[in-house]
Amino acid sequence: MARRGHHVGVNDTDPPLPAGTPLPPDELGHRLTEVFDLVGPLYRRALRKVEQGEAVEGASVGVRSVLDLLCRKGDLTVPQLSRIQALSRQFVQRMVNDAAAHGWVEVLPNPAHQRSSLIRITEEGRTLIATVLDREHSLNREVGGDLTDAEVRACVRVLREMLRTFDHVDVDD
């Protein structure tokens, strides 16, 4: 049997630490590796599922992300969209151009910055993203495991902390 903190034996079958006890850094590192090992395949499978809907709605995964952000946060610039999504400005610009070509967004002058236009979602874009999100919601409702609100909140908290660890990574390099 592996010792606690030794990466070979660290998993959900190890006896838990007392509630509220933070994990030692070495053990935390190994446990979060388990999370990364699950998040990667989950993300790729979810992207494939969203891409299957592209044939119906016509929006790629990248355009879907842009429309969702604009719907939730309001008008944004390409650099802002890029930072929020941790994607290169060039990629986000291509997604904005694609969305604009379909009439899902409009490009407006930015009074705060002449060189960085504001991107605004159109009514057609709002209708499209609502359709996409409804389809995704239907899929997410199928998740099993009798998950509790506390478990989902804990998951979101963990993922948010993991994401914060990489805030300094420049995606345009």
Contacts in CASP RR format, 6 or more apart in sequence:
PFRMAT RR
TARGET T0000
AUTHOR 0000-0000-0000
METHOD contacts of the structure
MODEL  1
MARRGHHVGVNDTDPPLPAGTPLPPDELGHRLTEVFDLVGPLYRRALRKV
EQGEAVEGASVGVRSVLDLLCRKGDLTVPQLSRIQALSRQFVQRMVNDAA
AHGWVEVLPNPAHQRSSLIRITEEGRTLIATVLDREHSLNREVGGDLTDA
EVRACVRVLREMLRTFDHVDVDD
1 9 0 8 1.000
2 8 0 8 1.000
2 9 0 8 1.000
2 10 0 8 1.000
4 10 0 8 1.000
4 14 0 8 1.000
4 15 0 8 1.000
4 27 0 8 1.000
5 24 0 8 1.000
5 26 0 8 1.000
5 27 0 8 1.000
5 30 0 8 1.000
6 30 0 8 1.000
7 30 0 8 1.000
7 33 0 8 1.000
10 27 0 8 1.000
10 30 0 8 1.000
10 31 0 8 1.000
10 34 0 8 1.000
11 34 0 8 1.000
17 23 0 8 1.000
22 28 0 8 1.000
23 29 0 8 1.000
23 31 0 8 1.000
32 158 0 8 1.000
32 162 0 8 1.000
35 158 0 8 1.000
35 159 0 8 1.000
35 162 0 8 1.000
36 162 0 8 1.000
39 159 0 8 1.000
47 61 0 8 1.000
49 139 0 8 1.000
50 61 0 8 1.000
50 64 0 8 1.000
50 132 0 8 1.000
50 136 0 8 1.000
51 60 0 8 1.000
51 61 0 8 1.000
53 132 0 8 1.000
53 135 0 8 1.000
54 60 0 8 1.000
54 61 0 8 1.000
57 128 0 8 1.000
57 131 0 8 1.000
57 132 0 8 1.000
58 102 0 8 1.000
59 67 0 8 1.000
59 99 0 8 1.000
59 102 0 8 1.000
59 104 0 8 1.000
59 128 0 8 1.000
59 129 0 8 1.000
59 132 0 8 1.000
60 95 0 8 1.000
60 98 0 8 1.000
62 91 0 8 1.000
62 95 0 8 1.000
63 95 0 8 1.000
63 98 0 8 1.000
63 99 0 8 1.000
63 102 0 8 1.000
63 104 0 8 1.000
64 129 0 8 1.000
64 132 0 8 1.000
65 85 0 8 1.000
65 95 0 8 1.000
66 81 0 8 1.000
66 92 0 8 1.000
66 95 0 8 1.000
66 96 0 8 1.000
66 99 0 8 1.000
66 105 0 8 1.000
66 119 0 8 1.000
67 99 0 8 1.000
67 104 0 8 1.000
67 105 0 8 1.000
67 121 0 8 1.000
67 125 0 8 1.000
67 128 0 8 1.000
67 129 0 8 1.000
67 132 0 8 1.000
68 129 0 8 1.000
68 132 0 8 1.000
68 133 0 8 1.000
69 76 0 8 1.000
69 81 0 8 1.000
69 84 0 8 1.000
69 85 0 8 1.000
70 76 0 8 1.000
70 81 0 8 1.000
70 105 0 8 1.000
70 119 0 8 1.000
70 120 0 8 1.000
70 121 0 8 1.000
71 121 0 8 1.000
71 125 0 8 1.000
71 126 0 8 1.000
71 129 0 8 1.000
73 84 0 8 1.000
74 120 0 8 1.000
74 121 0 8 1.000
75 108 0 8 1.000
75 118 0 8 1.000
75 119 0 8 1.000
75 120 0 8 1.000
76 84 0 8 1.000
76 118 0 8 1.000
76 119 0 8 1.000
77 110 0 8 1.000
77 113 0 8 1.000
77 116 0 8 1.000
77 117 0 8 1.000
77 118 0 8 1.000
77 119 0 8 1.000
78 89 0 8 1.000
78 92 0 8 1.000
78 93 0 8 1.000
78 96 0 8 1.000
78 116 0 8 1.000
78 117 0 8 1.000
78 119 0 8 1.000
79 89 0 8 1.000
79 116 0 8 1.000
81 87 0 8 1.000
81 92 0 8 1.000
81 96 0 8 1.000
81 119 0 8 1.000
82 88 0 8 1.000
82 89 0 8 1.000
82 91 0 8 1.000
82 92 0 8 1.000
82 171 0 8 1.000
82 172 0 8 1.000
85 92 0 8 1.000
86 166 0 8 1.000
86 169 0 8 1.000
86 171 0 8 1.000
87 171 0 8 1.000
88 171 0 8 1.000
88 172 0 8 1.000
89 172 0 8 1.000
90 172 0 8 1.000
96 105 0 8 1.000
96 107 0 8 1.000
96 119 0 8 1.000
99 105 0 8 1.000
99 125 0 8 1.000
100 106 0 8 1.000
100 107 0 8 1.000
102 124 0 8 1.000
103 122 0 8 1.000
103 124 0 8 1.000
103 125 0 8 1.000
104 121 0 8 1.000
104 122 0 8 1.000
104 124 0 8 1.000
104 125 0 8 1.000
104 128 0 8 1.000
105 119 0 8 1.000
105 120 0 8 1.000
105 121 0 8 1.000
105 122 0 8 1.000
105 125 0 8 1.000
106 119 0 8 1.000
106 120 0 8 1.000
106 122 0 8 1.000
107 117 0 8 1.000
107 118 0 8 1.000
107 119 0 8 1.000
107 120 0 8 1.000
108 117 0 8 1.000
108 118 0 8 1.000
108 119 0 8 1.000
108 120 0 8 1.000
109 117 0 8 1.000
109 118 0 8 1.000
110 116 0 8 1.000
110 117 0 8 1.000
110 118 0 8 1.000
121 129 0 8 1.000
END
